[in-house]
């Protein structure tokens, strides 16, 4: 336990491996700096340690290794095909109900049973996923703990209703929205990633979240991180463009690849993150063979050092949905911290953060020809944007967001009694009974 842990225990819960959740790492470190004993419960087991020595890690995935048996690749593909048919409603209402029952059992096991067995009593629970509320609720109610809900996205607005599959629209989304509504009503505070997402959440929940942007914390960067150009075996005359972040439906991957096809052969494009195998057919065009690189997964403390030698960074989010229209992603801040020129599509939150500085090119329209021209202009004129880029990087630092988080936590613990706190505890007591009943629905 850190010697400064005089404020009790703060438990953060993330559904993924901590190595894949840089926001959770920054939050957990900030809680340590505030004087908490900071414990993180991760939903999947991290393979790499990339968060310093002050955080304690408990992995739900390691807790019960015999809880799930590995399926053969063939059986996995068979089940995925069946599940896809059920999600599309091809087997009718009965098929959707069967899938829903299976989902409810899995959801309870993953978000209630597994983390619940690892949870210690704490003074603060910090939830990076609303599904964990059912696990922390009994302990938080008994100990009068504070609960903070951190929404990394506007989840009900990620996919437009017209793009949702039948099962998701009829069964899954209503259930998840109900869970999030419950936590949003009972949490002592709500946090999110941008002002635009905060406004969307305020319209739904009737309370405005505190905004903590995903600014980079350079104190956590590895000094011995590998250089991406070297990893890819590029020559000195080659030009490297990077896209940072896991693949998401709102990313214009095909447009970026089509733009690369219009560029001279010395230009390369690297996608740093997970999930791009889902769009491999868009990445492996003959015209760009050998110049598109994906399957590159770096630890959070290695990303910024690795991309510093890149010639340009591409932010290729489009206003695909309410959530992506208000995106302010990790990758944007990491490219700013690395000091590379930014080529991006016009999204209001990003342009508000840039505040008119000449750090690259903001396109009027998201087409391949415009993107290719912008890449050439940015890569060939990087030196002129250095001053503005350095100034912006100095402003968009995690240290500034951590001050806002500290103020929020201090305010929560300054008033430990009173009408507001008592009402929250009463709501949670009712919610405990509701959660217990819901597992039998």
C-alpha positions, -999 to 999 in steps of 0.1 A, spaced: 0 0 0 14 34 -8 25 54 22 3 84 13 -30 63 12 -47 83 39 -80 88 21 -90 51 21 -94 28 -8 -105 38 -43 -115 9 -66 -116 14 -104 -134 -11 -126 -127 -15 -163 -143 -42 -185 -111 -47 -206 -75 -53 -198 -59 -23 -180 -32 -22 -207 -60 -15 -232 -76 13 -212 -52 43 -210 -80 65 -195 -84 40 -166 -46 41 -161 -45 78 -158 -75 79 -135 -61 52 -112 -27 70 -110 -45 103 -103 -64 87 -74 -31 75 -60 -17 110 -61 -48 122 -42 -39 99 -13 -61 69 -21 -49 33 -21 -58 28 -58 -70 -7 -68 -80 -16 -104 -102 -46 -112 -97 -54 -149 -122 -75 -168 -95 -92 -189 -59 -101 -180 -32 -76 -190 -1 -92 -206 21 -61 -201 27 -39 -171 25 -3 -183 11 17 -153 38 22 -127 41 7 -93 15 26 -73 -16 8 -86 -28 -26 -74 -43 -48 -101 -68 -76 -97 -78 -94 -128 -113 -110 -130 -101 -131 -159 -75 -147 -137 -98 -153 -107 -116 -183 -121 -96 -199 -149 -119 -229 -151 -151 -209 -155 -150 -210 -193 -135 -237 -216 -118 -228 -248 -137 -238 -279 -121 -250 -310 -118 -226 -339 -143 -245 -359 -169 -245 -331 -163 -208 -325 -171 -200 -361 -202 -221 -360 -214 -203 -329 -206 -169 -343 -227 -178 -374 -257 -188 -352 -254 -157 -330 -252 -135 -361 -284 -151 -374 -302 -146 -341 -291 -110 -339 -305 -103 -373 -338 -118 -362 -337 -146 -389 -351 -171 -364 -379 -149 -352 -390 -138 -317 -382 -172 -302 -346 -170 -314 -342 -135 -301 -356 -145 -267 -332 -175 -265 -302 -152 -273 -314 -127 -248 -315 -153 -220 -280 -164 -229 -268 -129 -229 -284 -121 -195 -266 -151 -180 -233 -141 -195 -237 -105 -185 -245 -114 -149 -214 -136 -147 -191 -111 -163 -202 -79 -147 -217 -90 -114 -204 -124 -103 -167 -123 -114 -158 -87 -102 -180 -91 -72 -158 -118 -58 -127 -95 -61 -143 -63 -47 -129 -49 -14 -147 -24 7 -138 11 -5 -145 47 1 -147 54 -36 -158 32 -66 -149 46 -100 -168 28 -128 -155 28 -163 -186 7 -174 -221 11 -162 -226 -27 -161 -205 -29 -130 -230 -9 -109 -247 -41 -98 -215 -55 -84 -205 -24 -63 -240 -14 -52 -243 -36 -21 -208 -27 -8 -213 10 -16 -246 12 1 -234 -6 32 -203 16 35 -218 48 23 -191 49 -4 -190 75 -32 -196 63 -68 -183 80 -99 -195 68 -133 -171 76 -162 -188 73 -196 -161 69 -223 -188 73 -250 -224 82 -255 -232 46 -257 -268 47 -268 -257 70 -296 -228 50 -310 -249 32 -336 -278 50 -354 -311 31 -348 -313 24 -386 -279 6 -384 -287 -15 -354 -294 -52 -358 -329 -65 -348 -318 -81 -315 -297 -51 -305 -326 -27 -312 -354 -48 -296 -336 -65 -267 -300 -55 -260 -302 -17 -262 -333 -13 -240 -317 -35 -213 -284 -17 -214 -301 17 -214 -320 8 -183 -289 -2 -165 -271 31 -174 -302 51 -165 -301 35 -130 -265 43 -124 -268 78 -139 -296 86 -113 -277 71 -83 -241 80 -89 -225 107 -69 -209 121 -100 -208 115 -137 -177 121 -158 -173 119 -196 -148 128 -224 -160 159 -242 -185 188 -239 -205 174 -268 -210 140 -252 -217 158 -219 -246 177 -236 -260 145 -250 -259 128 -216 -274 159 -199 -304 158 -224 -310 121 -214 -302 120 -177 -310 155 -166 -276 161 -151 -244 173 -167 -213 153 -164 -179 167 -155 -156 167 -186 -122 151 -183 -106 150 -217 -83 121 -227 -52 142 -226 -19 125 -227 2 120 -195 38 121 -207 51 111 -173 40 75 -180 59 72 -213 86 46 -217 121 59 -224 130 27 -242 98 25 -264 104 12 -299 103 36 -329 74 27 -353 94 35 -384 121 11 -373 95 -15 -364 81 -13 -400 115 -14 -416 110 19 -434 138 38 -453 149 73 -445 131 87 -476 98 70 -468 69 91 -454 49 76 -426 13 85 -418 -4 70 -387 -39 64 -375 -41 58 -337 -69 39 -320 -88 7 -322 -111 2 -352 -146 16 -349 -175 18 -373 -172 56 -374 -137 56 -389 -133 62 -426 -107 35 -432 -116 29 -469 -112 67 -476 -78 67 -459 -66 37 -480 -80 52 -512 -61 84 -504 -29 64 -499 -34 49 -534 -32 85 -548 1 93 -530 36 86 -543 50 51 -535 72 64 -506 41 71 -485 31 45 -459 0 43 -437 1 25 -403 -30 17 -382 -20 14 -346 -47 -4 -326 -69 -35 -325 -97 -46 -347 -86 -37 -382 -88 -74 -393 -125 -67 -395 -119 -44 -424 -90 -63 -439 -107 -63 -473 -104 -25 -473 -67 -25 -462 -53 -51 -487 -59 -34 -520 -34 -42 -547 -27 -5 -553 -13 -1 -518 2 -35 -512 31 -33 -488 23 3 -478 -6 -3 -454 4 -17 -420 -20 -30 -394 -20 -55 -365 2 -31 -346 -7 -31 -309 14 -10 -286 11 -4 -248 -2 30 -238 32 41 -225 48 33 -259 25 49 -284 36 85 -282 73 78 -282 68 53 -311 50 77 -334 72 108 -329 91 100 -361 59 99 -382 53 126 -408 16 130 -402 -13 118 -381 -47 111 -395 -79 115 -374 -105 98 -397 -136 99 -375 -167 109 -394 -201 121 -380 -214 86 -384 -237 89 -353 -243 112 -323 -214 97 -305 -188 101 -333 -200 136 -342 -188 146 -307 -157 124 -306 -125 136 -289 -105 104 -290 -73 93 -273 -55 92 -306 -60 129 -312 -42 138 -279 -15 112 -285 -6 127 -319 -7 162 -304 17 150 -277 40 135 -303 42 168 -322 32 155 -356 10 174 -380 -27 165 -379 -49 158 -409 -85 155 -398 -121 156 -409 -142 185 -394 -156 175 -360 -166 202 -336 -149 189 -304 -116 185 -321 -117 219 -338 -127 235 -304 -96 219 -288 -73 230 -317 -87 265 -314 -76 277 -348 -39 267 -345 -20 258 -376 -12 222 -367 -20 205 -400 -51 205 -422 -88 203 -414 -106 191 -445 -138 206 -458 -150 172 -471 -140 136 -464 -130 123 -498 -98 105 -509 -86 132 -532 -88 160 -506 -72 137 -479 -43 129 -502 -36 165 -509 -38 174 -472 -13 146 -463 12 159 -488 8 195 -476 11 186 -439 40 162 -443 60 186 -464 53 216 -441 57 200 -407 83 225 -395 61 255 -398 35 240 -375 59 231 -348 54 262 -326 16 259 -327 19 222 -321 42 226 -291 19 253 -276 -12 231 -280 6 201 -265 15 223 -235 -22 231 -229 -36 196 -236 -19 179 -208 -33 153 -184 -20 174 -154 -47 200 -162 -75 174 -163 -62 158 -131 -68 191 -113 -104 190 -124 -107 154 -112 -91 163 -78 -116 191 -74 -145 168 -82 -133 142 -57 -126 168 -30 -162 182 -34 -177 147 -31 -159 140 2 -164 175 16 -201 167 22 -204 132 36 -238 138 52 -268 159 45 -300 156 24 -282 150 -9 -260 122 4 -289 106 24 -311 106 -7 -284 89 -27 -280 62 -1 -318 56 0 -319 53 -38 -291 28 -37 -309 7 -10 -339 5 -33 -316 -3 -63 -300 -32 -44 -334 -49 -42 -341 -41 -78 -308 -55 -89 -314 -87 -70 -348 -91 -86 -335 -83 -121 -312 -114 -122 -343 -136 -121 -361 -117 -149 
